[in-house]
């Protein structure tokens, strides 16, 4: 039987973080994740994710 990896989505919405990210859209940023650090241009901001 094949195991399916499950993830736990974060359902909290932080309005102040969202607004701050929108204000820096188009800039070069660094994001720390549980898998390491990512750097890139902040292309898009949505309530549940960002696109670098």
C-alpha positions in Angstrom: 0.0 0.0 0.0 1.3 3.5 -0.9 1.7 6.0 1.8 0.4 9.5 1.1 2.3 12.5 2.6 0.0 14.8 4.4 0.6 18.5 5.1 -1.0 20.7 7.7 -2.1 24.0 6.1 -1.8 27.1 8.2 -5.2 28.6 8.4 -4.6 31.8 10.3 -4.6 35.0 8.4 -2.4 37.8 9.6 -3.7 41.0 8.1 -0.7 43.1 9.1 1.7 40.7 7.5 -0.4 40.6 4.3 -0.5 44.4 4.1 3.3 44.6 4.8 4.0 42.1 2.0 1.8 44.0 -0.4 3.7 47.2 0.3 7.0 45.5 -0.7 5.7 43.7 -3.8 8.2 44.0 -6.6 11.2 44.1 -4.3 14.0 41.6 -3.7 13.3 39.7 -0.5 14.6 36.8 1.6 12.2 34.3 3.2 13.1 31.8 5.9 11.2 28.5 5.7 11.4 25.2 7.5 13.4 23.9 4.6 15.9 26.8 4.4 16.1 30.3 3.0 14.7 31.5 -0.3 15.6 34.8 -2.1 14.0 36.4 -5.0 11.7 39.1 -6.4 8.4 39.2 -4.6 6.1 38.8 -7.6 2.7 38.3 -6.1 1.1 38.4 -2.6 -2.1 36.4 -1.8 -3.6 35.8 1.7 -2.4 32.2 1.7 0.9 32.3 -0.2 3.5 34.5 -2.0 5.2 34.0 -5.3 9.0 34.8 -5.7 
